[in-house]
């Protein structure tokens, strides 16, 4: 159920009025993979929510990560973290996967993005090899958060969206 919820939430930020309903490619342990038609173009994405979210907050919205392929735009491996709160302006978002630490992120509202395609690719490669991913950030109210994601099923979900979107 939680995975379908993630899909619905992820859908809200990935779809526009012209797009069709997403179709499930599969559920892969802690990750779900989807695709939809955007006009004549196919868009593929995969999503997961954290197994554990920590911080001294009283209320927090939906938390998830999405990786998107848009082959018509030659855009692959775009990683987006949704925090469930508005990030502090210029907040430092840090992603730790095993021994890899990635902090080349920028924030906009409740979302954090990699600063470059190179950083997106570095994140995806680390996720393929890792077992868990820890994302830390800070809300506009100064609340520090720590979200722990399982990477179980990541590679299988990635293969599914890559096959559908011809990566």
Secondary structure, DSSP 4 states (H G I P E B T S, - for coil): -HHHHHHHHHHHHH--TTBPPPEEEEEETTEEEEEEEETTEEEEEEEE--SEEEES-S-----EEEEEEEGGGTEEEEEEEE-SSPBPTT---EEEETTEEE--EEEETTEEEESSHHHHHHHHHHHHH-SEEEEEEEBTT--EEEEEEE-TTHHHHHHHHHHHTT-
